[in-house]
Amino acid sequence: MAATVVRYLRSVGAATVAEPVEFLPRPDLRAVRDDERAPVDPGEFRRVLGGFASGVTVITAQDAAGPTGFACQSFASLSLDPPLVAFMVARTSTTWPRIARAGAFCVNVLGAEQGALCRGFAVSGADKFAGVDHDAAPATGSPRLHGAPAWIDCRVHAVHTGGDHLIVVGRVEALGATDDVAPLLFHRGRFGRFTD
């Protein structure tokens, strides 16, 4: 497991799986003094960045307590050599510590008809895997969701702080895709699909 993950787990008091997870304090996001530059309005930030259409994924992992996962649109390929991908997760996420403990994850790229599945993984506190068919990804054993048009099986390679989020880099161990399924897209708070 990457040394950065170990440092992160120690910082939140996750010495064992049974211990409760302490959330990191909300970071001070200011790089300059308040009198040097007016802050960006959060509503305007969301509105403008919401204009960027993205694909939708579910990041899954298997730890001692069972399968876990969350819906994630902030996913990207990072490097071809070595093969790396990245996703961003809020530092307040209750799912992230379980993924960090597992040291591995599977990125499930969702198809155009999987909006309901995405919504199920976007809620907190529910059994997200109830009624969800999945099997074990070949390299890490992380849950691979049935019907997902693509999957990327990874081990945690590095974790970086990015304001109120963490940037998780994964080294790809295995992957696969089905070419005949359209992707699920997210734009301005709504799901959509790609059309020619």
N, C-alpha and C positions, 0 to 999 in steps of 0.2 A: 504494500500500500504506500502511496506517495507520502513523503515526510510532511508535506503541507496539510494533508488530511489529518495526520496524527496530531499536528499542532492545533488544528482547528478543533478536533474532538477534545483535546485537553483543555482548550480555552472555554468550552461550554460544559466542562465537567462530565464528559461521557466516558468515564473510566471503564464501565461495564455496560452491557446491554440493558440491564435491569434499572439503571439509574435514570431519574427523570432528566429531561433535556432542559438546560437553561438557555434562553435566547440571548443573543448578543445585544448589547445596547444599540439603539438606532445611531448610526454613525453621523458625525458632523460632516456634511457634504460640502461645506464651503471651503474653497481653496484660497479665497481672498477675503479681506474684511468686508463687513456689510456695507461700509461707506464707500467702498471702491467700485462696486458694481451692483446694480439692482438684480435681485434674484429672478429667475424665470418663473412665470406663473405656472403652477402644476397643472391646472386645467388646460392651459394653452399648450403645454408640453405634451400632454396626452392627446390633445386634438390633432396637433401637427404630426406627431409620430404615429398616430393611428392611421394616417394616410399611407403608411408603408405596409403593403400586403405581404403576408408571410404564410408559410406552411404551418401545420399544427402537428405536434408530436405528443406522445405520452412517454415520459421517462419512467422506467420501472426498475425495480431491484428486488432481490430476495435476501432477507436477513433472517436471524434466528426466530423472529416473531412472525414470519410469513412474508407474503408478497406485499409490496408497497409501490406507489407511483403517483405522479401528478401530471396534469396537462401543462404543456410548455410550448409557447410559440417562439421563444428566444433561443433557437437552435441554429447552428451553422457548421458547415465543414470548415476545417481550419488548416490542415496540412495534408499533402499527399505522401510525403516522405520525411518522417514516419507518418502513417495514417492517423490523423487526429481530428476529433470533432469537439465542439464546445456547446454548452448550454448555460444559461443564466438562471439562477434561482434566488428568491428573496432570502435574506439572512434570517427572517422570522419563520421560514418554512418548517413545519413539523415533519415533513417527509425527508428533507435533505439529510438530517442526521442519520436516518436509517440507511439511506443510500451510501453515505460516507462510511458507515460501519461495515456495510457489505463490501465496499471497495470496488464495486462493479455495477454496471447498469446496462439496460437495453433501451435504445431510442426506437420507439414505434412510430413511424410516419403514418399519419391517419389518411384514409381515403375520403372521397367526397361524401359518402353516405354515412360517415362515422361521427357526425356532429353530436349525437346523443351520447356516444361513448366518451367523447371529449368532455362534455358537460359533467358526466359522472365522475371523471377524474379531476375536475376543477373544484369540487366541493371538499370541504374539510370536515373530518370527523366521521365520515360514513365508511362503510365497507365498500371500497371502490371496486373490489374484485368480485362482488356478488353477481353471479350470473354471467361473468365475463370469461369466455373461453381463452385459454392460453396454454402454452407449453414452455419448456425450458430452452432458452437460447443455447446454442451448442458450446460456446467457450466459457461462459460465466454462470450459466444456469439462471440468469435473470429472466423474468417473465416476458415471453414474446407473444403479443396479442394476436389472436387469429383474425384474419381479414385485413390486417394492416398491409398496405401495398409495399412497404419497405421496412426493414429493421436493421439496426446497427448495434452489435454486441461489443461492449467496451469495458475496459478496466480504468479506474480513476488514475489519471496521469499527473494532474496538478490542479490546485485550487487557488484562485486569486481573488482578492477583495476588489469589488467594483462598486463603491458607494454603498447603497443599501441592499445590494445583491452580491452574490458570489459568482465568479466565472469558473465553471468546472470544465476542465479539459479531459477528454477521454481518449485513450489509445484503442483504436479499433482492432478487435480480435477476429471478428467474423461479421458478415453482412449478407443481405439478400434482398431481392425486390421482385415484384410482379409488374410487368410492363403494361398490362391492360387495365389498370385501375387509376382513375383520375384522383388527384390529390384534394384534400380538404384545405381550403384557404381561409384566412382570417383578415378582415379589413374593416376599419372603422366600427369595431365592436360587433361585427356580424360574420357568420360563416358564409362562404361562397364556394364557387367551383371555377376551374379554368375552362374556357371555351375557345375554340379556334376562331 
